[in-house]
């Protein structure tokens, strides 16, 4: 069974991704639950995982890590974004009765790209949650309907800003158990903006069934007629997008890897597979529940990210606002499109490059647009990444 209950209107908020908390009975909970006010990651990590992330090594980038894998379902699921690992984890929790319900996203009936929060109680219905959605959706507004329905053990599939708020509220909600399957964020925008982006990639945007940014420096498009098109990152029309295509919240996100999930499933270090971070025993329990359905190997790392991140830093500094505006000559784009997959960072180094870029972007955009928020909104793990590139805290940012 899939329930998509109506929600209250969101309370007006600055720097808001509409995680759903402002639509609950007590919208004032945003004051302590929101990632964009005063995040306290060491405390939240300790409450969730039993310890905070180490101050050196890979955990500075990725958060608390028990195990890390390159992973893929041996039997890929039809309609999945990759092999279907994220939804299979949730499906298995329902099959075994470990949880009563899963809070996740399904496609809006009028727009397959628009996310619609759903409360799913039957394993067979999880298939409808497969695939990518683009847009804001108040996932956490489902918590109160789940409580009202008598569910005591739930799973939540969410992005970092949703999961941070969930963890802040968790102790007060009264559930016996919450299993959290997190996906890394990849910068969100409105569904309308996403349709505009599709229209810039193809003259047949209504026939696109799949879009994915991949670690081989290409975007893959699939179409209703079965054709597949791969577009090099450097040939994407990013410089032509409007300044507000990505909101300030996404340009200043401090948690790309979903540090408070029990298990994170993404792609950045997967090298054509998925990338799994098991963060605690509950995450290990979920992965173990799949048995030999999943292939697990050790992630690899190749290349050096430093020059790529430095180029991104300088480009972002020069930007008038929004996306970097420096353009590569058209004649050079095909050449670099071939060289980047060969010479660019791969695996864990690719993931670290993206996280370094995100740290740089967060600090530069927040300094320019909301400087008063710097001392509260940027956690230590972001500064540690940015310091390598000469971005350090001023006195009024400490």
C-alpha positions as CSV (number, residue, x, y, z in Angstrom):
1,X,0.0,0.0,0.0
2,X,1.2,3.5,-0.9
3,X,-0.1,6.5,1.0
4,X,0.5,10.1,-0.2
5,X,-1.4,12.2,2.4
6,X,-2.0,15.9,1.9
7,X,0.3,18.3,3.8
8,X,-0.1,21.7,5.4
9,X,1.5,24.6,3.5
10,X,5.2,25.2,4.4
11,X,6.0,27.9,6.9
12,X,8.1,30.7,5.3
13,X,11.7,30.1,5.9
14,X,15.0,31.5,4.7
15,X,17.5,29.0,3.4
16,X,14.9,26.2,3.3
17,X,14.7,23.0,1.2
18,X,11.2,22.1,2.5
19,X,12.3,18.9,4.3
20,X,8.8,18.8,5.8
21,X,9.4,19.9,9.3
22,X,7.7,23.3,8.8
23,X,4.6,21.5,7.6
24,X,4.3,19.5,10.9
25,X,2.1,20.4,13.9
26,X,5.0,22.4,15.5
27,X,6.8,24.2,12.7
28,X,8.9,26.0,15.3
29,X,10.9,22.7,15.5
30,X,12.8,24.1,12.4
31,X,14.8,26.2,14.9
32,X,16.6,23.2,16.3
33,X,16.2,20.7,13.4
34,X,17.5,22.7,10.4
35,X,20.9,22.0,8.9
36,X,21.0,25.6,7.7
37,X,20.9,27.3,11.1
38,X,23.5,25.9,13.4
39,X,24.5,22.3,12.6
40,X,26.2,20.3,15.3
41,X,27.7,17.3,13.5
42,X,30.0,15.9,16.2
43,X,27.1,15.7,18.7
44,X,24.7,14.4,16.1
45,X,27.2,11.8,14.9
46,X,27.9,10.7,18.5
47,X,24.2,10.3,19.1
48,X,23.7,8.4,15.9
49,X,26.8,6.3,15.5
50,X,28.3,6.2,19.0
51,X,31.2,8.5,18.0
52,X,32.0,11.5,15.9
53,X,34.1,11.4,12.7
54,X,37.8,11.2,13.1
55,X,39.6,14.5,12.6
56,X,42.0,13.1,10.0
57,X,42.0,10.6,7.2
58,X,39.0,9.7,5.0
59,X,36.4,10.4,7.7
60,X,37.0,14.1,7.3
61,X,35.6,13.7,3.8
62,X,33.0,11.0,4.2
63,X,32.0,11.0,7.9
64,X,31.9,8.1,10.3
65,X,32.7,4.9,8.4
66,X,32.5,1.3,9.6
67,X,33.0,-0.2,6.1
68,X,33.1,1.2,2.6
69,X,32.4,-0.7,-0.6
70,X,32.0,-0.5,-4.3
71,X,28.7,-2.4,-4.7
72,X,26.1,-3.6,-7.2
73,X,23.1,-5.9,-7.1
74,X,23.8,-9.0,-9.0
75,X,20.3,-8.9,-10.4
76,X,19.8,-5.2,-11.4
77,X,16.2,-4.0,-11.0
78,X,14.3,-2.7,-13.9
79,X,13.6,1.0,-13.6
80,X,16.4,1.6,-11.0
81,X,18.8,4.5,-11.2
82,X,21.8,2.2,-10.9
83,X,21.1,-1.4,-9.9
84,X,18.4,-0.7,-7.4
85,X,20.4,-1.2,-4.2
86,X,18.8,1.7,-2.3
87,X,15.2,0.5,-2.8
88,X,16.2,-3.1,-2.4
89,X,17.5,-2.4,1.1
90,X,14.1,-0.9,2.0
91,X,12.2,-3.6,0.3
92,X,14.1,-6.3,2.3
93,X,13.2,-4.5,5.6
94,X,9.5,-4.7,4.7
95,X,9.8,-8.3,3.5
96,X,11.3,-9.5,6.8
97,X,9.0,-7.4,8.9
98,X,11.9,-5.5,10.3
99,X,9.9,-2.3,9.7
100,X,6.2,-1.5,9.3
101,X,6.6,1.3,6.8
102,X,9.1,3.1,4.5
103,X,9.1,6.9,4.0
104,X,10.4,7.7,0.6
105,X,9.7,9.4,-2.7
106,X,7.6,8.2,-5.7
107,X,7.0,10.0,-8.9
108,X,4.1,12.5,-9.0
109,X,1.3,11.1,-11.1
110,X,1.4,14.1,-13.4
111,X,5.2,14.4,-13.7
112,X,7.6,11.5,-13.4
113,X,10.5,13.8,-12.5
114,X,8.7,15.5,-9.6
115,X,9.1,13.8,-6.2
116,X,6.1,13.0,-4.1
117,X,6.5,11.8,-0.5
118,X,5.0,8.4,0.1
119,X,4.4,6.0,3.0
120,X,4.9,2.5,1.7
121,X,3.8,-0.5,3.8
122,X,4.1,-3.4,1.3
123,X,7.4,-4.7,-0.1
124,X,5.9,-5.1,-3.6
125,X,5.2,-1.4,-3.8
126,X,8.8,-0.3,-3.2
127,X,9.5,-0.7,-6.9
128,X,7.6,2.5,-7.5
129,X,10.2,4.4,-5.6
130,X,13.0,3.5,-8.0
131,X,14.7,6.1,-10.1
132,X,15.7,9.7,-9.7
133,X,13.4,12.7,-8.9
134,X,14.4,16.3,-9.0
135,X,12.7,18.9,-6.9
136,X,11.8,19.7,-3.3
137,X,9.5,17.4,-1.4
138,X,8.5,17.5,2.3
139,X,9.5,13.9,3.2
140,X,9.5,14.5,7.0
141,X,5.9,15.7,7.0
142,X,5.1,11.9,6.6
143,X,6.4,11.3,10.2
144,X,3.1,12.4,11.8
145,X,0.9,10.3,9.5
146,X,3.2,7.3,10.2
147,X,2.8,7.8,14.0
148,X,-1.0,8.2,13.6
149,X,-1.2,5.0,11.6
150,X,0.5,3.1,14.5
151,X,3.8,2.4,12.8
152,X,6.5,1.9,15.4
153,X,9.4,0.7,13.2
154,X,10.1,2.7,10.1
155,X,12.8,3.2,7.4
156,X,13.5,6.5,5.8
157,X,15.2,7.1,2.4
158,X,16.3,10.6,2.3
159,X,18.9,13.3,1.3
160,X,21.2,14.9,3.8
161,X,19.1,18.0,4.8
162,X,16.2,15.7,5.5
163,X,18.2,13.2,7.5
164,X,19.9,15.9,9.6
165,X,16.4,17.2,10.6
166,X,15.2,13.6,11.2
167,X,18.0,12.9,13.6
168,X,17.4,16.2,15.5
169,X,13.7,15.1,16.0
170,X,14.3,11.4,16.4
171,X,14.3,11.1,20.2
172,X,11.0,12.9,20.5
173,X,9.1,11.0,17.8
174,X,8.6,7.8,19.8
175,X,9.4,5.2,17.2
176,X,10.9,2.0,18.5
177,X,13.4,1.9,15.6
178,X,14.3,4.1,12.6
179,X,16.5,2.7,9.8
180,X,18.0,5.4,7.7
181,X,19.1,4.8,4.1
182,X,20.8,8.0,2.9
183,X,21.7,9.1,-0.6
184,X,24.4,11.7,-1.1
185,X,23.0,14.9,-2.5
186,X,23.9,16.1,-5.9
187,X,22.5,19.6,-5.8
188,X,18.8,20.0,-6.1
189,X,16.6,22.5,-7.9
190,X,12.9,23.0,-8.7
191,X,11.3,20.4,-11.0
192,X,10.5,23.3,-13.4
193,X,14.1,24.2,-13.5
194,X,15.0,20.6,-14.2
195,X,12.7,20.5,-17.1
196,X,14.4,23.6,-18.5
197,X,17.7,21.8,-18.1
198,X,16.5,18.8,-20.0
199,X,15.3,21.1,-22.8
200,X,18.8,22.4,-23.1
201,X,20.2,18.9,-23.5
202,X,17.9,17.5,-26.1
203,X,15.1,18.7,-28.5
204,X,13.0,15.9,-27.2
205,X,13.0,16.4,-23.4
206,X,9.6,14.7,-23.0
207,X,11.1,11.4,-24.2
208,X,13.9,11.3,-21.6
209,X,13.4,8.5,-19.1
210,X,16.7,8.6,-17.2
211,X,19.4,11.1,-16.4
212,X,22.5,10.4,-14.3
213,X,25.8,12.3,-13.6
214,X,28.4,9.6,-13.7
215,X,31.9,9.3,-12.3
216,X,33.3,8.9,-15.9
217,X,32.7,12.6,-16.4
218,X,29.6,12.1,-18.5
219,X,25.9,12.6,-18.1
220,X,23.9,9.6,-19.4
221,X,20.4,10.2,-21.0
222,X,18.1,7.4,-21.9
223,X,15.0,7.8,-24.1
224,X,11.7,6.1,-24.5
225,X,12.8,4.5,-27.8
226,X,15.7,2.8,-26.0
227,X,18.5,5.0,-27.3
228,X,21.2,6.2,-24.9
229,X,23.2,9.4,-25.2
230,X,26.3,10.2,-23.1
231,X,27.3,13.9,-22.9
232,X,30.7,14.9,-21.5
233,X,30.5,17.2,-18.5
234,X,32.4,19.9,-20.4
235,X,29.7,20.1,-23.1
236,X,26.9,20.6,-20.6
237,X,25.2,24.1,-20.9
238,X,25.9,24.9,-17.2
239,X,27.1,28.4,-18.0
240,X,23.9,29.2,-19.7
241,X,21.7,28.4,-16.8
242,X,20.1,31.2,-14.8
243,X,21.9,32.5,-11.7
244,X,19.2,31.1,-9.4
245,X,19.1,27.6,-11.0
246,X,20.5,26.1,-7.8
247,X,19.3,27.8,-4.6
248,X,21.7,29.1,-2.0
249,X,20.9,26.2,0.2
250,X,22.3,23.7,-2.3
251,X,25.3,25.9,-3.1
252,X,26.1,26.1,0.7
253,X,25.4,22.5,1.7
254,X,27.7,21.2,4.4
255,X,26.8,17.5,4.2
256,X,27.1,16.0,0.7
257,X,27.6,12.4,1.9
258,X,24.7,12.1,4.3
259,X,26.8,11.7,7.4
260,X,23.9,10.9,9.7
261,X,22.5,8.0,7.7
262,X,22.9,4.4,8.9
263,X,24.1,3.5,5.4
264,X,24.8,5.8,2.5
265,X,24.3,4.6,-1.1
266,X,25.6,6.8,-3.9
267,X,27.9,6.8,-6.9
268,X,30.8,9.2,-6.6
269,X,33.5,6.6,-5.7
270,X,31.8,3.7,-7.4
271,X,33.6,3.8,-10.8
272,X,30.5,2.5,-12.8
273,X,29.1,0.7,-9.7
274,X,27.4,2.1,-6.6
275,X,29.3,3.4,-3.6
276,X,28.3,2.2,-0.1
277,X,29.3,3.7,3.2
278,X,28.2,1.5,6.2
279,X,28.3,3.9,9.1
280,X,27.0,1.9,12.1
281,X,25.7,-1.5,13.2
282,X,22.2,-0.7,11.9
283,X,23.6,0.0,8.5
284,X,25.6,-3.2,8.6
285,X,22.5,-5.1,9.5
286,X,20.7,-3.7,6.5
287,X,23.4,-4.6,4.1
288,X,23.9,-8.1,5.6
289,X,20.1,-8.6,5.1
290,X,20.8,-8.8,1.3
291,X,23.1,-11.7,1.6
292,X,24.7,-12.8,-1.7
293,X,22.3,-10.6,-3.7
294,X,24.9,-7.9,-3.7
295,X,28.5,-7.9,-5.1
296,X,30.9,-6.0,-2.8
297,X,34.5,-5.0,-3.5
298,X,36.9,-2.5,-2.1
299,X,36.8,1.0,-3.6
300,X,39.9,2.1,-5.5
301,X,41.4,5.6,-6.0
302,X,43.4,7.1,-8.9
303,X,44.7,10.4,-9.9
304,X,45.2,13.7,-8.2
305,X,42.3,16.1,-7.5
306,X,44.3,19.2,-6.5
307,X,44.5,21.0,-9.9
308,X,40.8,20.4,-10.6
309,X,39.7,21.8,-7.3
310,X,42.0,24.8,-7.7
311,X,40.5,25.5,-11.1
312,X,37.0,25.3,-9.7
313,X,38.0,27.6,-6.8
314,X,39.3,30.3,-9.1
315,X,36.3,30.0,-11.4
316,X,33.9,30.3,-8.5
317,X,35.7,33.3,-7.1
318,X,35.4,35.1,-10.5
319,X,31.7,34.3,-10.8
320,X,29.3,37.2,-10.4
321,X,27.1,34.8,-8.5
322,X,25.4,31.5,-9.0
323,X,27.3,29.1,-11.3
324,X,30.9,29.6,-12.4
325,X,30.8,31.7,-15.6
326,X,34.2,31.1,-17.2
327,X,33.8,29.3,-20.5
328,X,36.1,26.9,-22.2
329,X,36.6,27.5,-26.0
330,X,34.3,25.3,-28.0
331,X,37.2,23.8,-30.0
332,X,38.8,22.6,-26.8
333,X,35.8,21.0,-25.2
334,X,35.8,17.7,-27.3
335,X,39.5,17.3,-26.6
336,X,39.1,17.8,-22.9
337,X,36.0,15.6,-22.9
338,X,38.3,12.8,-24.0
339,X,41.2,13.6,-21.7
340,X,39.2,14.1,-18.4
341,X,38.0,10.4,-18.1
342,X,41.6,9.3,-18.8
343,X,43.5,11.8,-16.6
344,X,41.0,13.0,-14.1
345,X,40.7,11.7,-10.5
346,X,38.7,8.4,-10.2
347,X,37.2,6.4,-7.4
348,X,37.7,7.8,-3.9
349,X,39.9,10.6,-5.4
350,X,36.9,11.7,-7.6
351,X,34.6,11.7,-4.5
352,X,37.2,13.7,-2.6
353,X,37.5,16.2,-5.4
354,X,33.7,16.7,-5.4
355,X,33.7,17.2,-1.7
356,X,36.6,19.6,-1.8
357,X,34.7,21.6,-4.4
358,X,31.6,21.6,-2.3
359,X,33.5,22.9,0.7
360,X,35.0,25.7,-1.4
361,X,31.6,26.5,-3.0
362,X,29.9,26.6,0.4
363,X,32.4,29.1,1.9
364,X,32.6,31.4,-1.1
365,X,28.8,31.7,-1.7
366,X,28.0,32.0,2.0
367,X,30.6,34.7,2.5
368,X,29.1,36.7,-0.4
369,X,25.4,36.3,0.3
370,X,25.0,35.5,4.0
371,X,28.3,36.4,5.8
372,X,26.6,36.6,9.2
373,X,25.8,32.9,9.1
374,X,29.4,31.8,8.6
375,X,30.3,31.3,12.2
376,X,27.3,29.1,12.9
377,X,26.5,27.3,9.6
378,X,29.9,26.0,8.5
379,X,31.1,23.0,10.5
380,X,34.7,22.1,11.2
381,X,34.8,19.3,8.6
382,X,34.1,21.8,5.8
383,X,36.8,24.1,7.0
384,X,39.3,21.2,7.1
385,X,38.7,20.5,3.5
386,X,38.8,24.1,2.4
387,X,42.0,25.0,4.3
388,X,44.1,23.1,1.8
389,X,43.0,25.6,-0.9
390,X,43.8,28.7,1.2
391,X,40.3,29.3,2.6
392,X,40.5,29.8,6.3
393,X,38.3,31.3,8.9
394,X,38.5,35.0,9.7
395,X,38.1,36.1,13.3
396,X,34.4,37.0,12.9
397,X,33.8,33.6,11.3
398,X,34.9,31.6,14.3
